């Protein structure tokens, strides 16, 4: 859950930076990069949660390596 909160925070900060750029290309680029990093964190958090639930299911079924 923390990964999703961090993801949303990074996306919000990135959008804010890009919106406040006022025509400065470098600040727009930084905002887009921060928002993109937030999206990557969100996808990684989703995969981590899915993998963790699969590990728990394997342990419960007695199929752990």
Secondary structure, 3 states (H helix, E strand, C coil): CHHHHHHHHHHHHHHHHHHCCCCCHHHHHHHHHHHHHHHHHHHHHHHHHHHHHHHHHHHHHCCCC
